[in-house]
Amino acid sequence: MAEQDRQRFLGKRQELEVDKLFRALVKLKGSDLHLKVGSSPIIRVNGELCPLKHEPISSEEMVRLIFPMLEVQERRKQIFDEDGGVDFAHTLDVDGRRWRFRVNVLQQMGNVGLVARRVNNTIPDFEHLFLPSVLSELCTFSQGMVLLAGITGSGKSTTIASMLDWINHRYRKHILTLEDPIEFTFTDDKCLVNQREIGMDVKDFGIGMKHAVREDPDIMLVGEMRDRETFETAIQAAETGHLVFGTIHASTAPSTIGRILDLFPQNMHPALRSAMAFNMKAIVAQKLLPSIKEGVGRVPTCEVMTFNPTIKKLILESQDEKLADAIRISKEEGMQDFTMSLKDLVEREMISRETAFEVAPNPESLKMALKGIMLKESGML
């Protein structure tokens, strides 16, 4: 066994020069580390980019910092050379605690760069994440698909980890995750949890999903829905009796439908709409906002679209433009749009009014909601 492989097997590795910057990220309670040639290292703290007291990084220093991370596994360097970027997980012990980081090494303007996200080594519950209570109901389905939508850094992975951990503490089930890379690590409680990392434990999502059907999972996490193959295999798993969780880059719950359709040719859209209508259980879109509550850095604003008969009918009939109205009139069923969520956060003094209006999809609707005057629905449904 090669020395690097032996150290990985034993959970050990040599100290790297770049680790001092990861330690700074942890000690400063930052969420992200940015390394760019010609700039000082930058850490994001509570949503704000803060440069470290460090000389601008030269191209030679950047190679010295980053390449040892790529050389830990031959696959990393190969993917970086072929694609111009690679994702992987990095671990580091800081003051007796092991921390994980989701790392992306990229190439820009001929230079190497790095962006890393610190992953909490404990999985927070719904209450500490300030998530809507309806999310616990989405964990009780026996089969189907639940998607978390949002931009990079919106907290999707943390929310899904919290949902899986909620299940882990309550049901005796087998949870199987396919991740690229693994972020949160779970400790078995009532559930048996197996986590597979793409590239390390299995070659790709396609092969991982092929194996998964023989691994007796009740619940699956299929990482990010970034391409047609991943979504196809995930929806097939949902159709065959599994509860499938995944993330997708989309700004709102209704726009997620179009985002999925864009992965497929036009002639497949009718069948795809049918598959979504009958297998999707919910889409939750979220954004992270700076909080004014003492001791709280950021809080999520969430849009929740559960697949009730009205939502299913609109999707089957390609009336996606009416989905937003359907969410607004279904509050009693646990649905909410961003306006409702922002109103709630302002009234609970979690965020400022200025922040709420800055991110509100419709500032006028939010203004009226905060005055206690909810807009009457259009009557289109």
Secondary structure, 3 states (H helix, E strand, C coil): CCHHHHHHHCCCCCCCCCHHHHHHHHHCCCCEEEECECCCCEEEECCEEEECCCCCECHHHHHHHHHHHHCCCHHHHHHHHHHCEEEEEEEEEECCEEEEEEEEEEEECCEEEEEEEEECCCCCCHHHHCCCCHHHHCCCCCCEEEEEECCCCCCHHHHHHHHHHHHHCCCCCEEEEEECCCCCCCCCCCCEEEEEEECCCECCHHHHHHHHCCCCCCEEEEEECCCHHHHHHHHHHHHCCCEEEEEECCCCHHHHHHHHHCCCCHHHHHHHHHHHHHHEEEEEEEEEEECCCCCCCEEEEEEEEECCHHHHHHHHCCCHHHHHHHHHCCHHHCCECHHHHHHHHHHCCCCCHHHHHHHCCCHHHHHHHHCCCCCCCCCCC
